[in-house]
Amino acid sequence: MSRVPLSVCLITFNEEAALAACLDSVSRIADEIVVVDSGSSDRTLEIAKARNATIHRHAFDGFGAQKQRAVDLAKNDWILFLDADERLSDALSETLGTLSKDPGTLERFSAYRIPRINHFMGKPIRHGGWDNDELVRLFDRRKASFDTKIVHEEVIAPGPTGRLDAPIIHEPARSPEEFIRKNLRYARMKSRSRNALPFPIGVLAMIAAPPAVVFRMYVLRLGFLDGFEGFLLANLYGFFAFMKAYYRIKTTERAERP
């Protein structure tokens, strides 16, 4: 049987720090690279062009819609979707290359979950809720697609999904400052897609949620085993819980203005 062609899709916005590693990691298995960019002002597009990516520009209207747009623009039906701050491990690249040469095995499932090893400040994090992380990233677009969530979008696939053992390497932030910027953006976006929190319920959430999040990540989910990075992550997530409640209160205030 002939080899199954694979389109690698991703969306970008000012990703020059991570994009080269991402695209280089798929160079051996990608028949096509599709990038949908939402207005990068750094070297993102230059890096993508140098690696023969097909670039499309579209204003950002939520992660689900933007990712599905990239999928729809691909030439091939089998899609590998990556975020710009992810890259394939050598083992995963080899697994995907083998699967693409075996259509009978590949097409047993319409979608495959792939585990991620998450790094923070250059260190792999094994606890605190960052373990056991796996997402559908390989799928047949004729049968599966992204949902329309603004943030925390997912691929919806019919029936059971397969699972690959080899991981994606995910490096969402090389510094606390970068991590804070990214997650505050997600918190603001999430607040627009959820019910607003009226006063004083929102204030109670701002008070109660942060310590609960820190305790869950650092103690219950063993984040302390990741050393200083685990301690810092738990406290950052506590801060994000505080800010999520704040943004939802602000959403209420805006809705009540005449």
RAVEN-V598633 format. One record per residue. N is the residue number from 1. RES is the residue in one small letter. PHI is phi in whole degrees, 0 to 359 (999 if undefined). PSI is psi in radians with two decimals (* if undefined). BURIAL is 1 if it has 9 or more other ideal C-beta (glycine too) atoms within 8 Angstrom, else 0. Layout:
BEGIN
n:N res:RES phi:PHI psi:PSI burial:BURIAL
n:N res:RES phi:PHI psi:PSI burial:BURIAL
END
This chain:
BEGIN
n:1 res:m phi:999 psi:2.66 burial:0
n:2 res:s phi:283 psi:2.80 burial:0
n:3 res:r phi:289 psi:2.51 burial:0
n:4 res:v phi:274 psi:2.09 burial:1
n:5 res:p phi:289 psi:2.55 burial:1
n:6 res:l phi:235 psi:2.22 burial:1
n:7 res:s phi:260 psi:2.23 burial:1
n:8 res:v phi:262 psi:2.18 burial:1
n:9 res:c phi:240 psi:2.55 burial:1
n:10 res:l phi:201 psi:2.80 burial:1
n:11 res:i phi:246 psi:2.64 burial:1
n:12 res:t phi:222 psi:2.69 burial:1
n:13 res:f phi:201 psi:1.87 burial:1
n:14 res:n phi:51 psi:1.09 burial:0
n:15 res:e phi:247 psi:0.48 burial:1
n:16 res:e phi:299 psi:-0.49 burial:1
n:17 res:a phi:290 psi:-0.53 burial:0
n:18 res:a phi:246 psi:-0.35 burial:1
n:19 res:l phi:296 psi:-0.70 burial:1
n:20 res:a phi:301 psi:-0.79 burial:1
n:21 res:a phi:297 psi:-0.68 burial:0
n:22 res:c phi:298 psi:-0.92 burial:1
n:23 res:l phi:290 psi:-0.62 burial:1
n:24 res:d phi:297 psi:-0.57 burial:1
n:25 res:s phi:289 psi:-0.32 burial:1
n:26 res:v phi:256 psi:0.08 burial:1
n:27 res:s phi:300 psi:-0.52 burial:0
n:28 res:r phi:277 psi:-0.31 burial:0
n:29 res:i phi:240 psi:-0.18 burial:1
n:30 res:a phi:273 psi:2.19 burial:1
n:31 res:d phi:275 psi:-0.30 burial:0
n:32 res:e phi:200 psi:2.50 burial:1
n:33 res:i phi:239 psi:2.15 burial:1
n:34 res:v phi:246 psi:2.16 burial:1
n:35 res:v phi:241 psi:2.20 burial:1
n:36 res:v phi:251 psi:2.01 burial:1
n:37 res:d phi:252 psi:2.46 burial:1
n:38 res:s phi:250 psi:0.66 burial:1
n:39 res:g phi:105 psi:0.66 burial:0
n:40 res:s phi:299 psi:2.48 burial:1
n:41 res:s phi:244 psi:0.08 burial:0
n:42 res:d phi:255 psi:-2.62 burial:0
n:43 res:r phi:270 psi:0.25 burial:0
n:44 res:t phi:306 psi:-0.90 burial:1
n:45 res:l phi:292 psi:-0.61 burial:1
n:46 res:e phi:298 psi:-0.76 burial:0
n:47 res:i phi:295 psi:-0.74 burial:1
n:48 res:a phi:295 psi:-0.76 burial:1
n:49 res:k phi:298 psi:-0.69 burial:1
n:50 res:a phi:296 psi:-0.34 burial:0
n:51 res:r phi:251 psi:0.40 burial:1
n:52 res:n phi:62 psi:0.52 burial:0
n:53 res:a phi:283 psi:2.57 burial:1
n:54 res:t phi:273 psi:2.11 burial:0
n:55 res:i phi:252 psi:2.30 burial:1
n:56 res:h phi:236 psi:2.59 burial:1
n:57 res:r phi:244 psi:2.34 burial:0
n:58 res:h phi:204 psi:2.40 burial:1
n:59 res:a phi:300 psi:2.47 burial:0
n:60 res:f phi:288 psi:2.23 burial:0
n:61 res:d phi:228 psi:0.57 burial:0
n:62 res:g phi:113 psi:2.59 burial:1
n:63 res:f phi:294 psi:-0.75 burial:1
n:64 res:g phi:299 psi:-0.87 burial:1
n:65 res:a phi:295 psi:-0.72 burial:1
n:66 res:q phi:292 psi:-0.69 burial:1
n:67 res:k phi:291 psi:-0.70 burial:1
n:68 res:q phi:295 psi:-0.57 burial:1
n:69 res:r phi:299 psi:-0.76 burial:1
n:70 res:a phi:297 psi:-0.71 burial:1
n:71 res:v phi:298 psi:-0.78 burial:1
n:72 res:d phi:295 psi:-0.46 burial:0
n:73 res:l phi:275 psi:-0.15 burial:1
n:74 res:a phi:288 psi:2.71 burial:1
n:75 res:k phi:273 psi:-0.47 burial:0
n:76 res:n phi:255 psi:2.76 burial:1
n:77 res:d phi:277 psi:-0.54 burial:0
n:78 res:w phi:272 psi:2.21 burial:1
n:79 res:i phi:242 psi:2.35 burial:1
n:80 res:l phi:248 psi:2.03 burial:1
n:81 res:f phi:256 psi:2.27 burial:1
n:82 res:l phi:233 psi:2.61 burial:1
n:83 res:d phi:275 psi:2.72 burial:0
n:84 res:a phi:295 psi:-0.40 burial:1
n:85 res:d phi:266 psi:0.34 burial:1
n:86 res:e phi:243 psi:2.79 burial:1
n:87 res:r phi:210 psi:2.71 burial:1
n:88 res:l phi:283 psi:2.42 burial:1
n:89 res:s phi:289 psi:2.78 burial:1
n:90 res:d phi:301 psi:-0.66 burial:0
n:91 res:a phi:294 psi:-0.66 burial:1
n:92 res:l phi:290 psi:-0.69 burial:1
n:93 res:s phi:302 psi:-0.75 burial:1
n:94 res:e phi:293 psi:-0.72 burial:1
n:95 res:t phi:298 psi:-0.78 burial:1
n:96 res:l phi:294 psi:-0.68 burial:1
n:97 res:g phi:298 psi:-0.70 burial:1
n:98 res:t phi:292 psi:-0.76 burial:0
n:99 res:l phi:298 psi:-0.72 burial:1
n:100 res:s phi:295 psi:-0.38 burial:1
n:101 res:k phi:270 psi:0.01 burial:0
n:102 res:d phi:228 psi:1.30 burial:1
n:103 res:p phi:305 psi:-0.62 burial:1
n:104 res:g phi:300 psi:-0.71 burial:0
n:105 res:t phi:285 psi:-0.79 burial:0
n:106 res:l phi:303 psi:-0.78 burial:1
n:107 res:e phi:274 psi:0.19 burial:0
n:108 res:r phi:295 psi:-0.49 burial:0
n:109 res:f phi:234 psi:2.69 burial:1
n:110 res:s phi:273 psi:-0.23 burial:1
n:111 res:a phi:204 psi:2.68 burial:1
n:112 res:y phi:229 psi:2.38 burial:1
n:113 res:r phi:273 psi:2.48 burial:1
n:114 res:i phi:232 psi:2.24 burial:1
n:115 res:p phi:290 psi:2.68 burial:1
n:116 res:r phi:238 psi:2.41 burial:1
n:117 res:i phi:260 psi:2.00 burial:1
n:118 res:n phi:268 psi:2.33 burial:1
n:119 res:h phi:249 psi:2.55 burial:1
n:120 res:f phi:225 psi:2.14 burial:1
n:121 res:m phi:54 psi:0.67 burial:1
n:122 res:g phi:84 psi:-0.01 burial:0
n:123 res:k phi:247 psi:2.31 burial:1
n:124 res:p phi:293 psi:2.31 burial:0
n:125 res:i phi:256 psi:2.15 burial:1
n:126 res:r phi:252 psi:-0.03 burial:0
n:127 res:h phi:218 psi:-2.94 burial:1
n:128 res:g phi:73 psi:0.20 burial:1
n:129 res:g phi:100 psi:-0.14 burial:0
n:130 res:w phi:271 psi:-0.08 burial:1
n:131 res:d phi:273 psi:3.00 burial:0
n:132 res:n phi:53 psi:0.62 burial:0
n:133 res:d phi:264 psi:2.06 burial:1
n:134 res:e phi:211 psi:2.52 burial:0
n:135 res:l phi:223 psi:2.69 burial:1
n:136 res:v phi:287 psi:2.04 burial:1
n:137 res:r phi:232 psi:-0.30 burial:1
n:138 res:l phi:243 psi:2.15 burial:1
n:139 res:f phi:200 psi:2.80 burial:1
n:140 res:d phi:268 psi:1.97 burial:1
n:141 res:r phi:293 psi:-0.24 burial:1
n:142 res:r phi:288 psi:-0.31 burial:0
n:143 res:k phi:237 psi:-0.29 burial:1
n:144 res:a phi:225 psi:2.71 burial:1
n:145 res:s phi:200 psi:2.87 burial:0
n:146 res:f phi:285 psi:2.57 burial:1
n:147 res:d phi:283 psi:-3.11 burial:1
n:148 res:t phi:257 psi:0.32 burial:0
n:149 res:k phi:297 psi:2.48 burial:1
n:150 res:i phi:295 psi:-0.68 burial:1
n:151 res:v phi:216 psi:2.77 burial:1
n:152 res:h phi:58 psi:0.76 burial:0
n:153 res:e phi:290 psi:2.77 burial:1
n:154 res:e phi:220 psi:2.73 burial:1
n:155 res:v phi:275 psi:2.22 burial:1
n:156 res:i phi:259 psi:2.12 burial:0
n:157 res:a phi:230 psi:2.47 burial:1
n:158 res:p phi:284 psi:2.55 burial:0
n:159 res:g phi:71 psi:-2.99 burial:0
n:160 res:p phi:290 psi:2.65 burial:0
n:161 res:t phi:250 psi:2.62 burial:1
n:162 res:g phi:278 psi:3.06 burial:1
n:163 res:r phi:218 psi:2.31 burial:1
n:164 res:l phi:262 psi:2.52 burial:1
n:165 res:d phi:277 psi:-0.58 burial:0
n:166 res:a phi:286 psi:2.50 burial:1
n:167 res:p phi:261 psi:2.79 burial:1
n:168 res:i phi:274 psi:2.48 burial:1
n:169 res:i phi:263 psi:2.13 burial:1
n:170 res:h phi:244 psi:2.15 burial:1
n:171 res:e phi:234 psi:1.39 burial:1
n:172 res:p phi:290 psi:-0.34 burial:1
n:173 res:a phi:200 psi:2.35 burial:1
n:174 res:r phi:265 psi:-0.11 burial:0
n:175 res:s phi:210 psi:2.75 burial:0
n:176 res:p phi:301 psi:-0.63 burial:1
n:177 res:e phi:297 psi:-0.76 burial:0
n:178 res:e phi:296 psi:-0.71 burial:1
n:179 res:f phi:297 psi:-0.72 burial:1
n:180 res:i phi:296 psi:-0.77 burial:1
n:181 res:r phi:301 psi:-0.83 burial:0
n:182 res:k phi:297 psi:-0.83 burial:1
n:183 res:n phi:284 psi:-0.47 burial:1
n:184 res:l phi:292 psi:-0.62 burial:1
n:185 res:r phi:297 psi:-0.78 burial:0
n:186 res:y phi:297 psi:-0.69 burial:1
n:187 res:a phi:297 psi:-0.73 burial:1
n:188 res:r phi:296 psi:-0.75 burial:1
n:189 res:m phi:295 psi:-0.72 burial:1
n:190 res:k phi:297 psi:-0.63 burial:1
n:191 res:s phi:296 psi:-0.46 burial:1
n:192 res:r phi:282 psi:-0.29 burial:0
n:193 res:s phi:255 psi:0.08 burial:0
n:194 res:r phi:236 psi:2.84 burial:0
n:195 res:n phi:298 psi:2.44 burial:0
n:196 res:a phi:290 psi:2.73 burial:1
n:197 res:l phi:256 psi:1.99 burial:1
n:198 res:p phi:286 psi:2.73 burial:0
n:199 res:f phi:287 psi:2.39 burial:0
n:200 res:p phi:264 psi:0.07 burial:0
n:201 res:i phi:301 psi:-0.72 burial:0
n:202 res:g phi:297 psi:-0.67 burial:1
n:203 res:v phi:294 psi:-0.70 burial:1
n:204 res:l phi:298 psi:-0.68 burial:0
n:205 res:a phi:295 psi:-0.68 burial:1
n:206 res:m phi:297 psi:-0.57 burial:1
n:207 res:i phi:279 psi:-0.77 burial:0
n:208 res:a phi:275 psi:-0.60 burial:0
n:209 res:a phi:294 psi:-0.79 burial:1
n:210 res:p phi:302 psi:-0.90 burial:1
n:211 res:p phi:296 psi:-0.56 burial:0
n:212 res:a phi:294 psi:-0.72 burial:1
n:213 res:v phi:294 psi:-0.78 burial:1
n:214 res:v phi:299 psi:-0.79 burial:1
n:215 res:f phi:297 psi:-0.75 burial:1
n:216 res:r phi:297 psi:-0.83 burial:1
n:217 res:m phi:288 psi:-0.78 burial:1
n:218 res:y phi:277 psi:-0.59 burial:1
n:219 res:v phi:256 psi:-1.06 burial:1
n:220 res:l phi:295 psi:-0.67 burial:0
n:221 res:r phi:260 psi:0.27 burial:1
n:222 res:l phi:64 psi:0.54 burial:0
n:223 res:g phi:300 psi:-0.42 burial:1
n:224 res:f phi:298 psi:-0.37 burial:1
n:225 res:l phi:288 psi:-0.22 burial:0
n:226 res:d phi:266 psi:0.24 burial:1
n:227 res:g phi:68 psi:-2.57 burial:0
n:228 res:f phi:300 psi:-0.68 burial:0
n:229 res:e phi:298 psi:-0.67 burial:1
n:230 res:g phi:294 psi:-0.70 burial:1
n:231 res:f phi:296 psi:-0.79 burial:1
n:232 res:l phi:295 psi:-0.74 burial:1
n:233 res:l phi:299 psi:-0.82 burial:1
n:234 res:a phi:301 psi:-0.73 burial:1
n:235 res:n phi:288 psi:-0.60 burial:1
n:236 res:l phi:296 psi:-0.72 burial:1
n:237 res:y phi:293 psi:-0.56 burial:1
n:238 res:g phi:298 psi:-0.74 burial:1
n:239 res:f phi:297 psi:-0.72 burial:1
n:240 res:f phi:295 psi:-0.61 burial:1
n:241 res:a phi:298 psi:-0.71 burial:1
n:242 res:f phi:299 psi:-0.81 burial:1
n:243 res:m phi:290 psi:-0.59 burial:1
n:244 res:k phi:300 psi:-0.77 burial:1
n:245 res:a phi:296 psi:-0.70 burial:1
n:246 res:y phi:299 psi:-0.82 burial:1
n:247 res:y phi:296 psi:-0.60 burial:1
n:248 res:r phi:288 psi:-0.56 burial:1
n:249 res:i phi:295 psi:-0.76 burial:1
n:250 res:k phi:297 psi:-0.59 burial:1
n:251 res:t phi:298 psi:-0.69 burial:1
n:252 res:t phi:297 psi:-0.78 burial:1
n:253 res:e phi:298 psi:-0.72 burial:0
n:254 res:r phi:295 psi:-0.69 burial:0
n:255 res:a phi:293 psi:-0.48 burial:0
n:256 res:e phi:270 psi:-0.12 burial:0
n:257 res:r phi:290 psi:2.45 burial:0
n:258 res:p phi:291 psi:* burial:0
END
